[in-house]
């Protein structure tokens, strides 16, 4: 829901920039952030409640104050409180937000009644873990569930959930040290990045691969933004070493398997993916290091997770 000044700019406005500010639509997210900050008396606590970073909340406040042309919050070491202009805006904005939240609730109910879910999943999960359970869930449900599955790497899945563009997501948990905004999550399963090779590869007879040899061997790898690659890079960075230049960088797990088998080069892959290859590939570990990770179910605000989504999450975690 947005507000806009419809009148043309007055001829005595000091600049075109100010006219553009007056005509820019007020963002509902800015009003919500302002009202939350007023109600809790703190930008830090407000940011945590909204599940965004404090700099992001401060930016929304600056944009709103720029639109108002005046200060809306008094800031002090003890927190924030509304100015007289801010109190006036709050008294108008809070009923508007309450009505917007009611409409959002109605939309969520309609979506639930019609059984539509938008789920974001990482490549490994979408290709190797979801197909069977989703088919079984549909059969057990006894009715058609309109499910839109968005497949992307784990980083993008987290972003889609944070932006509210998916009801929930399934992705690898974030790499340690990632300071991205927090979202709610539950463990789904354990995983490990391993070396996937064909049974005819010279490494097939070995128990493990020495770290030195692993580092010197060009391999098929996922793109640098993928969690598979980030997990390996982070573990090696702690040891002060890095991988050799790749034979190829690909955008999905399936593409990595195809490239590895066709070129007979090792590939860095999820153990789940190698296990699903029906003996076309074997998994090998590096002798001195493990590349472990977890896949998790993630979602945003608790009240945004509808009963249809909760039921599917429960089934996926306890089929």
C-alpha positions in Angstrom: 0.0 0.0 0.0 1.6 3.3 -1.1 0.8 7.0 -0.7 1.5 9.6 -3.3 1.1 13.4 -3.7 -0.9 13.8 -6.9 -0.7 17.6 -7.3 1.9 19.0 -9.8 4.9 20.6 -8.2 4.5 24.3 -7.1 6.4 26.8 -9.3 8.4 28.2 -6.4 9.9 24.9 -5.3 13.7 25.5 -4.8 14.8 22.5 -6.9 13.8 19.7 -9.2 15.3 17.3 -6.6 12.8 18.4 -3.9 9.9 18.0 -6.4 11.1 14.5 -7.1 11.1 13.8 -3.3 7.6 15.0 -2.9 6.4 12.9 -5.7 8.2 9.7 -4.7 5.8 7.2 -3.2 6.0 6.5 0.5 7.1 2.9 1.0 5.1 0.8 3.4 8.3 -0.8 4.7 9.5 2.7 5.7 6.3 3.4 7.6 6.5 0.0 9.3 10.1 0.5 10.3 9.3 4.0 11.7 6.3 2.8 13.7 8.3 -0.2 15.2 11.2 2.2 16.1 8.7 4.5 17.9 7.0 1.6 19.7 10.1 0.0 21.1 12.1 3.2 21.5 15.3 1.8 19.9 16.6 1.4 16.3 18.6 -1.7 17.3 15.6 -3.5 18.9 13.4 -2.4 16.0 15.8 -3.8 13.5 15.9 -7.2 15.3 12.1 -7.3 15.4 11.9 -6.6 11.7 14.7 -9.0 11.0 16.8 -6.5 9.1 20.2 -4.9 9.9 20.3 -1.7 11.9 22.0 0.2 9.0 19.0 -0.8 6.8 16.5 0.5 9.3 18.5 3.8 9.7 18.5 4.2 5.9 14.6 3.8 5.9 14.4 6.5 8.6 16.6 8.9 6.6 14.5 8.3 3.5 11.3 9.0 5.4 12.7 12.1 7.1 13.8 13.3 3.7 10.3 12.9 2.4 8.8 14.7 5.4 11.4 17.5 5.1 11.9 17.4 8.9 13.2 15.2 11.7 10.8 12.5 12.8 12.9 10.9 15.6 15.0 12.4 18.5 18.1 10.2 18.8 20.0 9.8 22.1 22.2 7.2 23.8 19.1 6.0 25.6 17.2 5.3 22.3 14.8 7.2 20.1 11.5 9.0 20.6 9.2 10.8 18.1 9.5 14.5 17.5 6.2 16.5 17.3 6.2 15.8 13.6 7.0 12.2 14.2 4.1 11.8 16.6 1.8 13.3 14.1 3.0 10.9 11.4 2.8 7.9 13.8 -0.9 8.7 14.7 -1.7 8.5 10.9 0.6 5.7 10.0 -0.3 3.1 12.7 -4.0 2.7 11.6 -2.8 2.5 8.0 -0.3 -0.3 8.9 -3.0 -2.1 10.9 -5.3 -2.2 7.9 -2.4 -3.2 5.6 -1.6 -6.1 7.9 -5.2 -7.2 7.9 -5.2 -7.2 4.1 -1.9 -9.2 4.1 -3.6 -11.7 6.4 -6.5 -12.0 4.1 -4.2 -12.6 1.1 -2.3 -15.2 3.1 -5.6 -17.0 3.9 -6.7 -17.0 0.3 -3.3 -18.4 -0.7 -3.6 -21.1 1.9 -7.2 -21.9 0.9 -6.1 -22.5 -2.7 -3.1 -24.5 -1.7 -0.4 -22.5 -3.4 3.2 -22.4 -2.1 6.3 -20.9 -3.4 9.4 -22.7 -2.2 13.0 -21.8 -3.0 15.5 -24.7 -2.9 19.2 -25.1 -3.6 20.3 -27.1 -6.7 21.4 -30.1 -4.6 18.1 -30.2 -2.7 15.9 -29.6 -5.7 17.6 -32.2 -7.9 18.4 -35.0 -5.4 16.3 -34.7 -2.2 12.9 -33.1 -3.0 11.4 -35.1 -5.9 10.5 -38.2 -4.0 9.2 -36.6 -0.8 7.2 -34.0 -2.7 5.4 -36.7 -4.8 4.7 -38.7 -1.7 3.3 -35.7 0.1 1.0 -34.8 -2.8 -0.3 -38.4 -2.7 -0.8 -38.4 1.0 -2.5 -35.0 0.9 -5.3 -36.3 -1.3 -5.6 -33.0 -3.2 -3.6 -31.0 -5.6 -1.1 -28.6 -4.0 0.0 -25.9 -6.4 3.7 -25.7 -5.6 6.1 -23.4 -7.4 9.7 -24.5 -6.9 12.4 -21.9 -7.5 15.8 -23.4 -7.9 18.9 -21.3 -7.2 22.2 -21.6 -5.2 21.9 -21.4 -1.4 22.9 -17.7 -1.3 20.1 -16.7 -3.6 17.6 -18.9 -1.7 18.4 -17.0 1.5 17.9 -13.7 -0.3 14.6 -14.8 -1.7 13.3 -15.8 1.7 14.6 -12.5 3.3 12.8 -10.5 0.6 9.5 -12.4 1.1 9.6 -13.8 -2.4 9.3 -17.4 -1.2 7.1 -18.9 1.6 10.1 -20.8 2.8 13.4 -22.1 1.5 15.7 -25.1 1.8 19.4 -24.3 1.5 22.8 -25.0 3.0 23.3 -23.1 6.3 25.4 -19.9 5.9 29.2 -20.1 6.0 30.6 -19.2 9.5 31.4 -15.5 9.6 28.6 -14.5 7.3 27.0 -11.4 8.9 23.9 -11.4 6.7 20.5 -10.8 8.5 19.3 -13.7 10.5 16.2 -15.7 9.6 14.4 -18.5 11.3 15.7 -22.0 10.5 15.4 -25.7 11.4 17.8 -28.5 10.5 16.9 -30.8 7.7 19.9 -33.0 7.1 23.7 -33.2 7.3 25.8 -33.1 4.2 29.5 -33.0 3.2 31.3 -31.7 0.1 33.4 -34.5 -1.3 35.4 -35.3 -4.4 33.2 -37.1 -6.9 35.0 -39.2 -9.5 34.2 -41.9 -12.0 34.9 -45.6 -10.9 37.7 -45.7 -13.5 39.6 -42.7 -12.2 43.1 -43.4 -10.7 41.9 -42.1 -7.3 39.0 -44.7 -7.2 41.2 -47.3 -5.4 42.3 -44.9 -2.7 40.8 -44.5 0.7 41.4 -40.7 0.9 43.3 -38.1 -1.2 46.3 -36.3 0.3 45.7 -32.6 0.8 48.8 -31.6 -1.3 47.7 -33.7 -4.2 44.1 -32.4 -3.9 45.3 -28.8 -4.0 47.4 -29.3 -7.1 44.7 -31.1 -9.1 42.4 -29.0 -11.4 38.8 -30.0 -10.8 35.3 -29.3 -11.9 33.8 -26.8 -9.4 30.6 -24.9 -8.8 30.6 -21.2 -9.3 32.2 -19.1 -6.5 28.8 -17.9 -5.2 27.6 -21.4 -4.4 27.7 -22.8 -0.9 29.5 -25.9 -2.1 32.4 -23.7 -3.2 32.3 -21.4 -0.2 32.5 -24.2 2.2 35.7 -25.6 0.6 37.3 -22.2 0.1 36.6 -21.2 3.8 38.1 -24.5 5.2 41.2 -24.1 3.0 41.6 -20.5 3.8 41.9 -21.3 7.5 44.9 -23.5 6.6 46.4 -20.8 4.4 46.0 -22.8 1.2 43.8 -22.6 -1.9 42.6 -24.7 -4.8 44.2 -25.0 -8.2 42.5 -23.2 -11.1 39.4 -25.2 -12.1 38.9 -27.3 -15.2 35.4 -25.7 -15.4 33.1 -23.7 -13.2 29.4 -24.6 -13.5 26.1 -23.3 -12.1 24.4 -26.5 -10.9 25.2 -29.8 -9.3 23.9 -31.7 -12.3 26.1 -29.7 -14.6 29.1 -30.5 -12.4 28.4 -34.2 -12.5 28.0 -34.2 -16.3 31.2 -32.2 -16.8 33.2 -34.5 -14.4 32.0 -37.7 -16.1 32.5 -36.5 -19.7 35.9 -35.1 -19.0 37.0 -37.7 -16.4 38.1 -34.9 -14.0 37.3 -34.9 -10.3 34.4 -32.7 -9.1 33.6 -31.0 -5.8 30.1 -32.2 -5.1 27.5 -32.8 -2.3 27.7 -36.3 -0.9 23.9 -36.5 -1.4 24.4 -35.9 -5.1 27.1 -38.5 -5.5 25.0 -41.1 -3.6 22.2 -40.5 -6.0 24.3 -41.2 -9.1 23.6 -44.9 -9.0 27.3 -46.0 -8.9 28.3 -43.8 -11.8 30.4 -41.9 -9.4 32.2 -42.6 -6.1 32.9 -40.2 -3.3 36.4 -39.5 -1.8 37.5 -37.4 1.1 40.6 -35.3 1.5 42.8 -36.9 4.1 43.5 -33.9 6.4 40.3 -31.9 6.2 36.5 -32.3 6.1 34.1 -30.0 4.3 30.9 -30.6 6.4 27.7 -28.5 6.2 24.0 -28.7 7.1 20.9 -28.2 5.0 18.2 -26.2 6.7 14.7 -25.1 6.2 14.5 -21.3 6.4 11.7 -18.7 6.6 11.2 -15.1 7.5 8.9 -13.6 10.1 7.2 -16.3 12.2 3.7 -15.1 11.5 4.3 -15.2 7.8 4.6 -19.0 7.7 1.1 -20.2 6.9 -0.4 -23.6 7.9 0.1 -25.1 4.4 3.8 -24.2 4.6 4.1 -25.5 8.2 2.5 -28.9 7.2 4.9 -29.4 4.3 7.9 -28.5 6.4 6.9 -30.9 9.1 6.5 -33.7 6.5 9.9 -33.0 4.9 11.6 -33.1 8.3 9.7 -36.2 9.5 8.4 -38.0 6.4 
